[in-house]
Amino acid sequence: MPNIAIAYFSGAGHTRRLAEEIANALGQAECNARLIDVEVMFRIDWNALASADAILMGSPTYMGSVAGPFKAFMDATSDIWENQGWRDKMAAGFTVAGYPAGDKLATLIQMAVFATQHGMIWVGQDQIGAPVNPDNPGINASGTWMGLAATADADHARKLSEAELETARRFAHRIARAVQRWSPPAPENPA
């Protein structure tokens, strides 16, 4: 089964909720998913990133950018970048903000540039929601294709609407399909 690391920072819990939903959906898609809070990383977390087939990145959008702790994580990867340790891994990103647009695209572009500097292969969103596809009300409501862009629910107890969570699940299944399609097969076990 493919190994997928989900490196995220969450300020108020919204991004963590997306990360958890993505991890659960990846498990249903026969992938091993590991959540990594970038504020509390240990050697085992860095090893999980090194051995992952894909790395998903999540951060709230603060002031039109990834949040400071996620940027610190990005900066901490300079030795990995220098040796191209993540080259040819799949990558994708997700973000959440309080407004429907909220400059979330800037955050996803920042993550995509970061991933491509590492030689990674970026995977975007593929879900067409309403009004173009009336059978998908609330799915990819912001019409963002660079990655998963969610809007925080006005009811802070819920964090995210059911439509946002369903979009996250569908995004996870897209990632699983991409990793399963493009990852090299495991070596055969000699009998």
C-alpha positions in Angstrom: 0.0 0.0 0.0 1.3 3.5 -0.8 2.5 5.6 2.1 1.2 9.1 2.2 2.4 11.7 4.7 0.1 14.6 5.6 2.3 17.5 6.9 0.1 20.2 8.3 -0.2 23.2 10.7 -3.5 24.1 12.2 -4.2 27.2 14.1 -7.9 26.9 15.2 -8.4 23.3 14.3 -9.9 23.7 10.8 -6.8 22.5 8.9 -6.4 19.6 11.3 -10.0 18.6 10.6 -9.3 18.6 6.9 -6.1 16.6 7.4 -8.0 14.0 9.5 -10.8 13.7 6.9 -8.2 13.3 4.1 -6.3 10.6 6.2 -9.5 8.7 6.8 -10.4 8.7 3.1 -6.9 7.7 2.1 -7.3 4.7 4.4 -10.5 3.7 2.7 -8.6 4.0 -0.6 -6.1 1.4 0.6 -3.3 3.9 1.4 -1.3 4.3 4.6 -1.7 7.8 5.8 0.4 9.5 8.5 -0.6 12.8 10.1 2.4 15.0 10.9 1.8 18.2 12.9 4.8 20.4 11.7 4.9 22.2 15.0 5.8 19.0 16.9 8.1 17.0 14.7 10.5 14.2 15.7 13.0 12.1 13.8 10.3 9.5 13.1 8.2 12.2 11.3 11.1 13.2 9.1 11.7 9.5 8.3 8.0 9.2 7.4 8.4 12.1 5.0 11.5 10.5 3.5 9.8 7.2 2.9 6.4 8.5 1.7 5.3 8.0 -1.8 3.4 11.3 -1.5 3.4 14.3 0.8 0.3 16.4 1.3 0.7 19.8 2.7 -1.9 21.7 4.7 -1.9 25.1 6.2 -4.5 27.8 7.0 -4.2 30.8 4.8 -3.1 33.7 7.0 -2.6 37.1 5.4 -2.5 35.6 1.9 0.2 33.0 2.6 0.9 29.8 4.5 0.9 30.3 8.2 4.3 31.1 9.9 4.8 27.6 11.5 4.2 25.9 8.1 6.7 28.3 6.5 9.2 27.4 9.2 8.7 23.7 8.2 9.3 24.6 4.6 12.5 26.4 5.5 13.7 23.5 7.6 13.8 21.3 4.4 16.7 23.0 2.8 19.1 20.1 3.3 16.5 17.7 1.8 16.1 20.1 -1.1 19.9 20.3 -1.7 20.0 16.5 -2.0 16.7 16.4 -3.8 15.5 13.8 -1.3 11.9 14.2 -2.2 12.4 14.1 -6.0 9.6 12.3 -7.9 7.3 12.0 -4.8 3.7 13.1 -5.5 2.6 16.3 -3.7 -0.6 18.1 -3.1 -1.9 20.9 -0.9 -4.9 22.0 1.1 -5.8 25.2 2.9 -8.7 26.8 4.7 -9.7 30.4 5.4 -12.7 32.2 6.7 -13.7 33.8 3.4 -14.7 31.9 0.2 -11.8 33.3 -1.7 -9.6 34.5 1.1 -6.5 34.5 -1.0 -6.3 30.7 -0.6 -4.9 30.3 -4.1 -1.8 32.2 -3.1 -1.2 29.6 -0.3 -1.6 26.7 -2.7 0.7 28.3 -5.3 3.3 28.8 -2.6 3.0 25.1 -1.7 3.2 24.1 -5.4 6.3 26.1 -5.9 7.9 24.6 -2.8 7.0 21.1 -4.0 8.4 21.7 -7.5 11.6 23.1 -6.1 11.9 19.7 -4.4 11.4 18.0 -7.7 8.0 16.7 -6.7 5.0 16.0 -8.9 2.1 18.3 -8.1 -1.5 17.0 -8.1 -4.4 19.5 -8.2 -8.2 19.3 -7.7 -10.5 17.5 -10.2 -13.9 18.1 -8.8 -16.4 20.2 -10.7 -19.2 21.4 -8.5 -22.4 23.3 -9.1 -23.4 25.3 -11.0 -21.5 23.6 -13.8 -22.3 20.2 -12.4 -25.7 20.6 -10.6 -25.3 17.1 -9.2 -22.4 18.3 -7.0 -23.8 21.2 -4.9 -21.2 22.6 -2.5 -18.4 20.5 -4.0 -15.2 22.5 -4.7 -17.4 25.6 -4.0 -14.5 28.0 -4.5 -13.7 26.5 -8.0 -10.0 26.2 -7.0 -8.0 23.7 -9.1 -4.5 24.1 -7.7 -5.5 22.0 -4.6 -8.1 21.7 -1.9 -9.4 25.1 -0.7 -12.0 25.0 2.0 -14.0 27.7 3.8 -14.3 27.6 7.5 -18.0 27.1 8.6 -19.7 30.0 10.3 -20.6 27.5 13.0 -17.1 27.2 14.6 -18.2 24.1 16.6 -18.5 22.3 13.3 -15.3 23.7 11.8 -16.3 22.8 8.2 -19.5 22.1 6.3 -20.4 18.6 5.1 -19.8 19.7 1.5 -16.3 20.9 2.4 -15.6 17.5 4.1 -17.0 15.6 1.1 -14.7 17.7 -1.2 -11.8 16.7 1.0 -12.7 13.0 0.8 -12.9 13.2 -3.0 -9.6 15.1 -3.1 -8.0 12.3 -1.0 -9.3 9.7 -3.5 -7.8 11.6 -6.3 -4.4 11.6 -4.5 -4.7 7.9 -3.9 -5.5 7.2 -7.6 -2.5 9.3 -8.7 -0.1 7.7 -6.2 -1.3 4.2 -7.1 -1.0 5.0 -10.8 2.4 6.6 -10.9 4.3 5.0 -8.0 6.7 2.3 -8.9 5.5 -1.2 -8.0 7.0 -2.8 -4.9 9.8 -5.3 -5.6 8.6 -8.8 -5.8 9.3 -11.0 -2.8 11.5 -13.8 -3.9 10.1 -17.2 -2.9 
